[in-house]
Amino acid sequence: MAANLDDVGIQNYPAGALCDTVEYEAVVEETFVPACDSRFGAAGTFARMINFTISGAGDLDAALVLGSDGGSAGAITGVTDGGGTRLIVSTEESESNTEFNTFSATGEYYPTAT
């Protein structure tokens, strides 16, 4: 089951891992071209990207790390569940004898990339 940002409460990401936090930031680059009289001429956006971080307890899902599954197995619903390209920048896992295993992953998602 993918983490769904529209639902409030404790969620699994995926089944067996507890999702503590998901943080994301949508970023877009823009360009502005003035008209010959220095007024507004045209503007456009490009390079749409979403920076995200997910962390929780349990084992880090291989589908997220490999970035190979755009479906529910490695997706963060509403963030990385489209048909674009996901790039995982860093991952971290820890194990303990007295507590749950923990994980975190940071990445970039390009929704329009093929």
C-alpha positions in Angstrom: 0.0 0.0 0.0 1.4 3.4 -0.9 1.4 6.3 1.5 -1.4 8.6 0.6 -1.0 12.3 1.6 -4.8 12.8 1.3 -5.4 10.5 4.3 -4.8 11.6 7.9 -3.4 9.1 10.4 -1.0 6.2 10.6 -0.2 4.7 7.3 2.0 1.9 6.0 4.5 2.5 3.3 4.5 -0.1 1.8 2.9 -2.9 3.8 5.2 -3.6 6.8 6.8 -0.2 7.0 5.4 2.6 9.1 5.5 6.0 7.3 6.4 8.7 9.9 6.9 11.7 7.6 6.7 12.6 3.9 8.0 16.0 3.0 7.9 17.4 -0.6 8.5 20.6 -2.5 7.3 21.3 -6.0 9.8 23.3 -8.0 9.6 24.8 -11.4 11.9 27.0 -13.4 10.6 30.0 -15.3 11.7 32.2 -18.0 10.5 35.8 -18.9 11.0 37.5 -22.2 10.2 41.2 -22.2 8.6 42.9 -25.2 10.6 45.5 -27.2 9.2 48.3 -25.0 10.3 46.5 -21.8 6.7 45.5 -20.9 5.6 41.9 -20.4 6.2 39.9 -23.5 6.0 36.2 -22.7 6.7 33.8 -19.9 7.0 30.1 -19.6 7.8 27.4 -17.1 10.0 24.3 -17.6 11.9 21.6 -15.7 9.0 20.8 -13.3 10.4 18.7 -10.4 9.4 17.5 -6.9 12.0 17.1 -4.2 10.8 14.6 -1.5 12.0 13.0 1.7 10.2 10.0 3.3 11.1 8.4 6.6 9.6 5.9 9.0 10.0 2.6 10.8 10.5 -0.8 9.1 12.6 -1.7 6.1 13.2 0.7 3.2 11.2 -0.6 0.2 13.4 -1.8 -2.7 10.9 -0.5 -5.3 11.5 3.1 -4.0 15.3 2.8 -3.9 15.5 1.3 -7.4 13.0 3.8 -8.7 11.8 1.0 -11.0 8.1 1.0 -10.1 6.0 4.0 -10.8 3.0 2.1 -9.4 1.8 1.6 -5.8 4.8 -0.6 -4.7 7.3 2.3 -4.7 5.0 5.3 -5.2 4.1 8.1 -2.8 0.5 8.9 -3.8 0.2 12.4 -5.0 4.0 12.9 -5.1 5.7 10.2 -7.2 2.8 8.1 -8.5 2.8 9.5 -12.1 4.5 8.3 -15.2 7.7 10.4 -14.9 11.2 9.5 -13.7 12.2 9.1 -10.0 15.8 9.7 -9.0 16.8 8.6 -5.4 19.6 10.9 -4.2 20.3 9.2 -0.8 19.0 6.5 1.5 19.6 5.7 5.1 18.7 2.6 7.2 19.4 1.8 10.8 18.9 -1.4 12.9 18.6 -1.8 16.7 18.1 -4.6 19.1 15.7 -2.6 21.3 13.7 -0.5 18.7 12.2 -0.9 15.3 14.4 -0.6 12.2 14.2 2.9 10.7 14.7 4.3 7.2 14.7 7.5 5.2 15.1 8.3 1.5 15.6 11.6 -0.3 14.9 12.0 -4.0 13.8 14.0 -6.9 10.8 13.2 -9.1 10.5 14.6 -12.7 6.8 14.1 -13.7 7.3 15.0 -17.4 10.5 13.1 -18.0 10.5 9.9 -20.1 
